[in-house]
Amino acid sequence: MKDVVKEFLQSLVIAGILAFFIITFVAQSFVVDGRSMANTLQDGERLFVNKFIYRFHPPERGDIVVFSPKGAPGQKYIKRVIGLPGDTVYIKDGVTYVNGEAIEEGYLPEKMIGDFGPYEVPENRIFVLGDNRNHSADSRFSSIVGFVEYDDISGKAFWVYWPLTEMRVIDHQNYNLSFEN
């Protein structure tokens, strides 16, 4: 009996260490709070965030990232990467432009109201927008989000696991802009 308890405690300690390692360096759970990413992600969905990927390469346009906004300490936001360092981003007549080229955004639930920009993305930062632009606090609002620093990015969303009926791998947009190599 003593050996069984000892083995159980050892297993528990190992499981705790593995869980700590995974949550700290590899993946973490995140709950979508709000409708700023509708229709791509819904309020209340639970997903996993890959915390490891950006140790090897910077975020790419179209990635859906979780980050800590400068204007809301202690909170996490989830948005789509639109602009990379050096890019100029603006929105005119409901169309988003990166470096003067319109990007195809079939995931938007409705036409965006208002014109914004231009914004030039500084070094080591990204420009993010919610997919539900008319209901999103994002990089257009400098006091809340503004440009997101690389160090504030928790990771890339990759898998919705709850509710079970909505389980899926998250589809990240690839813009294939003509100015990219």
C-alpha positions as a Markdown table, in Angstrom:
| # | Residue | x | y | z |
|---|---|---|---|---|
| 1 | Met | 0.0 | 0.0 | 0.0 |
| 2 | Lys | 2.8 | 2.4 | 0.8 |
| 3 | Asp | 4.4 | 1.7 | -2.6 |
| 4 | Val | 1.1 | 2.5 | -4.3 |
| 5 | Val | 0.8 | 5.9 | -2.5 |
| 6 | Lys | 4.4 | 6.7 | -3.3 |
| 7 | Glu | 3.9 | 5.8 | -7.0 |
| 8 | Phe | 0.7 | 7.9 | -7.1 |
| 9 | Leu | 2.4 | 10.9 | -5.6 |
| 10 | Gln | 5.4 | 10.6 | -8.0 |
| 11 | Ser | 3.0 | 10.4 | -11.0 |
| 12 | Leu | 1.1 | 13.5 | -9.7 |
| 13 | Val | 4.4 | 15.5 | -9.4 |
| 14 | Ile | 5.5 | 14.5 | -12.9 |
| 15 | Ala | 2.1 | 15.4 | -14.3 |
| 16 | Gly | 2.2 | 18.7 | -12.6 |
| 17 | Ile | 5.7 | 19.5 | -13.9 |
| 18 | Leu | 4.7 | 18.5 | -17.4 |
| 19 | Ala | 1.5 | 20.6 | -17.3 |
| 20 | Phe | 3.6 | 23.6 | -16.1 |
| 21 | Phe | 6.1 | 23.1 | -18.9 |
| 22 | Ile | 3.4 | 22.8 | -21.5 |
| 23 | Ile | 1.4 | 25.8 | -20.3 |
| 24 | Thr | 4.5 | 27.9 | -19.9 |
| 25 | Phe | 6.2 | 27.1 | -23.2 |
| 26 | Val | 4.1 | 25.1 | -25.6 |
| 27 | Ala | 0.3 | 25.7 | -25.5 |
| 28 | Gln | -2.3 | 27.3 | -23.4 |
| 29 | Ser | -6.1 | 27.4 | -23.3 |
| 30 | Phe | -8.0 | 30.7 | -24.1 |
| 31 | Val | -11.7 | 31.6 | -23.9 |
| 32 | Val | -13.1 | 33.9 | -26.6 |
| 33 | Asp | -14.8 | 36.8 | -24.8 |
| 34 | Gly | -17.0 | 38.9 | -27.0 |
| 35 | Arg | -17.9 | 39.1 | -30.6 |
| 36 | Ser | -15.0 | 41.0 | -32.1 |
| 37 | Met | -13.8 | 37.9 | -34.1 |
| 38 | Ala | -17.2 | 36.8 | -35.3 |
| 39 | Asn | -17.8 | 34.9 | -37.6 |
| 40 | Thr | -14.4 | 33.2 | -37.4 |
| 41 | Leu | -14.6 | 32.7 | -33.6 |
| 42 | Gln | -17.7 | 32.9 | -31.4 |
| 43 | Asp | -18.1 | 34.2 | -27.9 |
| 44 | Gly | -17.5 | 31.5 | -25.3 |
| 45 | Glu | -15.5 | 29.2 | -27.6 |
| 46 | Arg | -12.4 | 27.7 | -26.0 |
| 47 | Leu | -9.3 | 27.3 | -28.0 |
| 48 | Phe | -5.6 | 26.4 | -27.7 |
| 49 | Val | -2.9 | 28.9 | -28.4 |
| 50 | Asn | 0.5 | 27.8 | -29.7 |
| 51 | Lys | 3.0 | 29.7 | -27.5 |
| 52 | Phe | 6.0 | 28.0 | -29.1 |
| 53 | Ile | 5.7 | 29.0 | -32.8 |
| 54 | Tyr | 6.9 | 32.7 | -32.5 |
| 55 | Arg | 10.2 | 31.6 | -30.9 |
| 56 | Phe | 11.1 | 30.5 | -34.5 |
| 57 | His | 9.6 | 33.1 | -36.7 |
| 58 | Pro | 7.6 | 36.3 | -36.3 |
| 59 | Pro | 3.8 | 36.5 | -36.8 |
| 60 | Glu | 2.6 | 36.5 | -40.4 |
| 61 | Arg | -0.3 | 38.4 | -42.0 |
| 62 | Gly | -3.5 | 36.5 | -41.4 |
| 63 | Asp | -2.4 | 34.8 | -38.2 |
| 64 | Ile | -5.0 | 34.9 | -35.3 |
| 65 | Val | -3.0 | 35.9 | -32.2 |
| 66 | Val | -3.7 | 36.2 | -28.5 |
| 67 | Phe | -1.9 | 39.2 | -26.8 |
| 68 | Ser | -1.9 | 41.5 | -23.8 |
| 69 | Pro | -3.2 | 45.0 | -24.9 |
| 70 | Lys | -1.3 | 47.9 | -23.5 |
| 71 | Gly | -4.6 | 49.7 | -22.5 |
| 72 | Ala | -6.1 | 46.7 | -20.6 |
| 73 | Pro | -3.5 | 45.3 | -18.2 |
| 74 | Gly | -4.1 | 41.7 | -17.1 |
| 75 | Gln | -6.5 | 41.0 | -20.0 |
| 76 | Lys | -5.9 | 39.0 | -23.2 |
| 77 | Tyr | -7.3 | 39.9 | -26.6 |
| 78 | Ile | -7.6 | 37.8 | -29.8 |
| 79 | Lys | -7.3 | 39.5 | -33.2 |
| 80 | Arg | -6.1 | 38.9 | -36.7 |
| 81 | Val | -2.6 | 40.2 | -37.9 |
| 82 | Ile | -3.1 | 42.6 | -40.8 |
| 83 | Gly | 0.1 | 44.6 | -40.8 |
| 84 | Leu | 3.7 | 43.7 | -40.2 |
| 85 | Pro | 6.7 | 46.0 | -39.4 |
| 86 | Gly | 7.2 | 48.6 | -42.1 |
| 87 | Asp | 3.7 | 48.1 | -43.6 |
| 88 | Thr | 1.3 | 50.9 | -44.2 |
| 89 | Val | -2.3 | 50.0 | -43.4 |
| 90 | Tyr | -5.5 | 51.9 | -44.1 |
| 91 | Ile | -9.2 | 51.3 | -44.5 |
| 92 | Lys | -11.2 | 53.2 | -47.2 |
| 93 | Asp | -14.9 | 52.5 | -48.1 |
| 94 | Gly | -14.9 | 49.3 | -46.1 |
| 95 | Val | -11.8 | 47.8 | -47.8 |
| 96 | Thr | -8.6 | 47.2 | -46.0 |
| 97 | Tyr | -5.3 | 48.1 | -47.8 |
| 98 | Val | -1.8 | 47.0 | -47.0 |
| 99 | Asn | 0.9 | 49.0 | -48.7 |
| 100 | Gly | -1.7 | 50.2 | -51.2 |
| 101 | Glu | -3.0 | 46.8 | -52.1 |
| 102 | Ala | -6.6 | 45.8 | -51.2 |
| 103 | Ile | -6.7 | 42.5 | -49.3 |
| 104 | Glu | -9.4 | 39.9 | -49.8 |
| 105 | Glu | -11.3 | 39.4 | -46.5 |
| 106 | Gly | -14.1 | 36.9 | -47.1 |
| 107 | Tyr | -14.4 | 36.2 | -43.4 |
| 108 | Leu | -15.8 | 39.6 | -42.5 |
| 109 | Pro | -19.5 | 39.4 | -41.3 |
| 110 | Glu | -20.4 | 42.8 | -42.6 |
| 111 | Lys | -19.0 | 45.8 | -44.4 |
| 112 | Met | -16.9 | 48.0 | -42.2 |
| 113 | Ile | -18.2 | 51.5 | -41.4 |
| 114 | Gly | -15.8 | 54.4 | -41.5 |
| 115 | Asp | -12.3 | 55.1 | -43.0 |
| 116 | Phe | -9.2 | 54.7 | -40.9 |
| 117 | Gly | -5.5 | 55.4 | -41.3 |
| 118 | Pro | -3.1 | 55.3 | -42.9 |
| 119 | Tyr | -1.0 | 53.7 | -40.1 |
| 120 | Glu | 2.7 | 52.8 | -40.5 |
| 121 | Val | 3.6 | 49.7 | -38.4 |
| 122 | Pro | 6.7 | 50.3 | -36.4 |
| 123 | Glu | 9.6 | 47.8 | -36.0 |
| 124 | Asn | 8.9 | 44.8 | -33.8 |
| 125 | Arg | 5.2 | 45.5 | -33.7 |
| 126 | Ile | 2.1 | 44.3 | -35.6 |
| 127 | Phe | -1.2 | 45.9 | -36.6 |
| 128 | Val | -4.2 | 43.8 | -35.6 |
| 129 | Leu | -7.9 | 44.0 | -36.4 |
| 130 | Gly | -10.9 | 42.0 | -35.3 |
| 131 | Asp | -12.8 | 40.2 | -38.0 |
| 132 | Asn | -16.0 | 41.9 | -36.8 |
| 133 | Arg | -14.6 | 45.3 | -37.4 |
| 134 | Asn | -17.7 | 47.3 | -36.4 |
| 135 | His | -17.5 | 45.7 | -32.9 |
| 136 | Ser | -13.8 | 45.4 | -32.2 |
| 137 | Ala | -11.3 | 47.3 | -30.1 |
| 138 | Asp | -8.1 | 46.8 | -32.1 |
| 139 | Ser | -5.0 | 48.6 | -33.4 |
| 140 | Arg | -7.2 | 51.4 | -34.8 |
| 141 | Phe | -7.6 | 52.5 | -31.2 |
| 142 | Ser | -4.2 | 53.5 | -29.8 |
| 143 | Ser | -5.4 | 54.1 | -26.2 |
| 144 | Ile | -6.6 | 50.5 | -25.9 |
| 145 | Val | -4.6 | 48.4 | -28.3 |
| 146 | Gly | -2.5 | 50.3 | -30.8 |
| 147 | Phe | 0.4 | 48.5 | -32.3 |
| 148 | Val | 1.1 | 45.2 | -30.6 |
| 149 | Glu | 4.6 | 44.6 | -29.5 |
| 150 | Tyr | 6.1 | 41.2 | -30.2 |
| 151 | Asp | 6.8 | 40.7 | -26.5 |
| 152 | Asp | 3.1 | 41.1 | -25.7 |
| 153 | Ile | 2.0 | 38.3 | -28.0 |
| 154 | Ser | 1.1 | 35.1 | -26.1 |
| 155 | Gly | 0.8 | 32.9 | -29.2 |
| 156 | Lys | -1.1 | 31.8 | -32.3 |
| 157 | Ala | -4.6 | 30.4 | -32.0 |
| 158 | Phe | -4.7 | 27.0 | -33.6 |
| 159 | Trp | -7.6 | 24.8 | -32.4 |
| 160 | Val | -11.1 | 25.3 | -31.1 |
| 161 | Tyr | -11.9 | 22.5 | -28.7 |
| 162 | Trp | -15.1 | 23.6 | -27.1 |
| 163 | Pro | -18.0 | 23.3 | -27.6 |
| 164 | Leu | -17.4 | 19.9 | -29.0 |
| 165 | Thr | -19.9 | 20.4 | -31.8 |
| 166 | Glu | -17.7 | 23.3 | -33.1 |
| 167 | Met | -14.3 | 21.6 | -32.7 |
| 168 | Arg | -12.0 | 22.6 | -35.5 |
| 169 | Val | -8.6 | 23.7 | -36.6 |
| 170 | Ile | -8.5 | 27.4 | -37.0 |
| 171 | Asp | -8.1 | 28.6 | -40.6 |
| 172 | His | -5.6 | 31.4 | -40.9 |
| 173 | Gln | -5.9 | 33.7 | -43.9 |
| 174 | Asn | -3.1 | 33.7 | -46.4 |
| 175 | Tyr | -3.3 | 37.1 | -48.3 |
| 176 | Asn | -0.7 | 36.4 | -51.1 |
| 177 | Leu | -0.1 | 40.0 | -51.7 |
| 178 | Ser | 1.8 | 40.9 | -54.8 |
| 179 | Phe | 4.5 | 42.9 | -52.9 |
| 180 | Glu | 5.5 | 39.8 | -50.9 |
| 181 | Asn | 8.2 | 37.5 | -52.1 |
